[in-house]
Amino acid sequence: MLTSNIKLPFRQIQLPLPEIALLLAAFFWGTSYGITKEALLYTGVIAFIVIRFGLTSILLTPIFIKEQRMGLAKDWKFAIPTGGILLCIFLAEIYGIFHTTASKAAFLISLCVLITPFVEAITDRKLPSTAIVLFALLSLFGVFLLTTQSSGQPTLNTLSLEFLFLDLNKGDYSILLAALLRACMVVTTKSLLKGKTLSALSTTSIQANVVTLGALFIFIATDNPIEQLFPTNLSFWVATFYLAIFCTIFALFAQNFGVKHTTPSRVSLLTGSEPTFGAIFAYYWLGESLNTIQMIGGACILLATIMATLRK
């Protein structure tokens, strides 16, 4: 595992770079919800995907060309299927969020944390480790508490009733599909790119190209107005550049980098801390409040990710 040694006056601390990168990706993804919501005020959903990933493709093309000339991206074809899965993830998430509540979407999408160890177990033909499953369950329980929006101060009794009577509609099933696809994404990336000559940035570039072309085809096929691809508001472009650089380029790079140097289950577990960072961002930046149960949920997620990060 890659490590970075940071020397302090009294001791030396080793920080595992793949895990730290994945936690940063989760942080940026956590901030993306509010920013994306603002950007969508100026364009349509499919058009926004085209713009966001098209910008990502433009920014990464020089790097991909350079690595291709150096022979570092000769296996680029193996990344194409992962780009197709990524497109399906975005489409399923967007459709699901449109038809369900944000809290239910956040809880259901985080099921990928629990699904991934079993998808990985199927591909590797061995049972997932007990520790990873326990960490995933703790993280999932934390997400459930964090995304609870009960009236007044919720209790454990009301939480259990909400869980038992959680009605699922077509949007919820779409989010569940996205959770399954997320699990398949990291496992497929690990499987297809194992031993291949393709850097994490080149992988991200190929994925962005596939999503851009796929979303553009859907945009044209659904007969959307062309004006949606050219918003004129400055706030939109500031938000889009932030999302493209930090929430797309860096986050996907971190995920691809993490998959190369750790297991898919750990990748999903660490990026599953996204709701906690989103809640912290909403609390400090957007002025939203958190009740006691939600704070306990966030603490459960952080505890699970810290234990997974420090575990050899």
N, C-alpha and C positions, 0 to 999 in steps of 0.2 A: 504494500500500500504506500502511495506517495505521502510523504510528510514534509512539513516545513518546520525547521527548528528555530524557535524564537528564544534568544538568550535573555534571561532576566538576572538581576544582581545575585540572587540566592539559588536559583535552580534553572533547569532547562525544560521547557514545555514543548511537546510535539503535537502539532495540530494536523489532523488528517485532512489533506487538501480536498479529496473528492467529497467528503462529508460536509466540509465547510462551504464548498461551492454549491452543494445541493441545498443547504440551509439558506444561503443567500438567494438562490433561485426561488425558494418557497417564500422568502420575504418579499421579493419583487412581485411574484404572482399574487401575494396577499394584498399588495397595494393597487393591483391592476383593476379590481372590480369597480371602484369608484371612478377611476380615471377613464376606463372604457365606457362607463355609463355616460359620462360627460361628452366623450367623443361621439357617441351614437346620437347625440342631439343634432348633429350636423350632417349625418349620412345614414344609409341603410346598413343592415347587419352584414349582408354578403359583400357589399361594396367596401365596408370597413375591413373585412378579412383580406380582400384583394389589396387594399392600400397598405395595410399593416405588413403583410407578408411580402408584397411587392417591394416595399421599401427595404425590408430585411434582405431580400434577394439582391437588390442593387448594392447595398452596403457590403455584402459578403462575396459578391462576384469577383472582385480583384484578388481576395485571399484565395478563393477556390482556384482561379486561373494560375496564380503563383504556385500553389501546392501541386496542381496538375502538372505544371512544367517541371517541377522538382521530383515528380514521381511519387508524391505523397497522397495522391487521390485517385490512383488507378482503379481502385475497387468501388468507385462511386455508384455503380449500378446497384450494389447491394443495399444502398440507403433508400432507394426509390420506394420499396414497399412500406418502410417506416413513415415516409412522407404521406402516403395514401392513408395510413392509419391515423396520422395526425390530423389530416383533413376531416376524416370521419368523426374524430373526437370533437373538433370545433363545431361541426354541424350539429352533432347530437347534444352538446352542451348548450348551444345557443337556442335550439328548438326547445330543449327541456326547461331552460330558465324562463323562456317566454310563457310557458304553460304551467309553471309552478312557482312557489315562493322561494326567495333567496335562501332562507334558512334550511328548508328541506333540500334544496339543490346542494348546498354546502355539505350537509350531512350525507346525502346519498352518493355524491361524487367521491367522498372520502372513503367509501367502501373499497376503493381500489387498494387502499392500504392493507385490507384484509384479504382481498382477492388475489393480489400479486404472489404471495408465498405459495398458494395452491396452484396457480398457473405455472409458476416456476418449478414446483414439485412435479407437475405433469411432464414438462419438457425435460427436466433432469432425471426423471424417474426415481426420485427419492423424496422422502418426507421432509417438509420444512422444519427448521430447528424450533425447539420449544420456545426459546427466548424470543425469536422473531415473531412468532404467533402471539405471545403474551404482550410484547411491545405494541403490536398492531391492534390487539383488542383494547389495550389501555388508551392508545391514540384515538381509536374509533369511539370509545366511550367519552373521551374528552371532547371530540367534535360534536357528539350528540348533546352534551351539556352546553357547549359553547354556542350552538345554533338554536337553543331553546328560546322561544319568544312568548313565554307564558304571561298572562295578565297578572300583574302584581308580582309578589315575591314567590317564585316557584318552589315547591318542595319535592322531595324524592318520590312521594306518592303521585303527585300530578305528573311528574316526568315519566313514571312507569306507565301511567294511563295513556299519555300522549304516544309513547312508543308502541303500546299494544294496539292502539286505534289509529295508527298512521295510515291514512287512506292514500292510495297511490293512483294517480291519473296518468294520462298518456305522456305528460311532461316528465313525471317521476320515472316512468319506465325508460324514457329517453336518457335521463341522467344516469340511470343504472347501466344502460348500454355504454355511455361514455366512461363510466367507472371501469367496466370490463375492458373497454378498448385501451384505457390508460394502462391497465395491468399488462395487456397484450403488447402494448407499445414498448415498454421497457424490456420485457422478456424477449420480444422479437428483435429489438435492437441489439441486445446482448448476443443472441444466437446468430444473427446474420453477419454481424461485424466482428465476431470473434476471430482473431488472427488475420484480419484484413488490413490492407494498407490504406487507411482513411482516417484523417484526424477528426476530432470532435467538431471543429469549425467547418470543415468541408461537409461533414454529415449534416450539420445544421443548415448549410447552404442548399444542399440537395433537397432537404425536407421543406425548406421555405419555397423553393421553386415549384415543387409538386403541389403544395397548398395553394400557392398563387394561381397556377394554371388551372387547378381544379375548381377553385372558387370563381375564377374569371369565366370558366365555361358555364358554371351554374348561373352566374350573374347574367350572362348573355342569353342563356336558354330560358330564363324566367322573365325576360323582357323588362328589365329594370331601366329606369331613365339614366342615360349616360352621365348626367350632371352629378349623380351621386359619387362618381369617381374623382371629382374635382372640387372638393369643398374649399371655400375661400376664407373661412374663419381662422385667424391666427391661433386661437386657443386649441382648435382641433389639431393643427399640425404640431404644436408643442407637445400635446398629449400623445399623439401618434409616434413622434420621434422617441419619446420616453418609453412607450410600450415596445417599439421595435428594437431599441438598443438594449434595454434592461430586462424587459419581460419576455422578449422573444429571442434575440441573439444570445444574450448572456444566459438566460434561463435554459434554453434548449441546449446550448453548449455545455452548461453545467450538468444537465441530465445525460447527455451523450458521453461526457467526460466521466461522470459517476458510474454509468453503466460499464465503461471499459475497466474501471478499477475497483468496483465493488459488486455486490449482488443486486439483481432487480428488486428483491424484497426490501433491502435497505434503501434503495433509491426511492421507492414508493413511500416507505415509512418516513424518510426525512422530508421529502417534498409534501408529505401529508400534513406537515406542520403549517401549511399555507393558511388555514382558517385562523390560527392563532395570530399570525403576523397581520392578517387582514383586520382582525378585531382590534389589535394594538394600534394599527394605522388609523382605523376609524375612530378610536377613542381619543388619540392625541391630535390627529389632523382634522378630522371631520366633526369632533366634539360629540360623538355618540357615547352613550353610557353603557356600562356593563354591570349586571347584577352579580350577586355572590356566586350563584350556581355557574354562571358563564365564566367567571374568573377561575373557579375550580376546574372547569373543563379545559381552559387554556393551559393551566398548570399541568394537567394530566398529559396533554399533547407535548408540552415542552419537556416534561420528565421522560416520556417515552423516546423522544428524539435525542435527548442528551445521553440516555443509557445506550441507545443504538449507536450513537456516534463514538462513545468511548469504548464500547465493547470490541475486543479484538476480532 
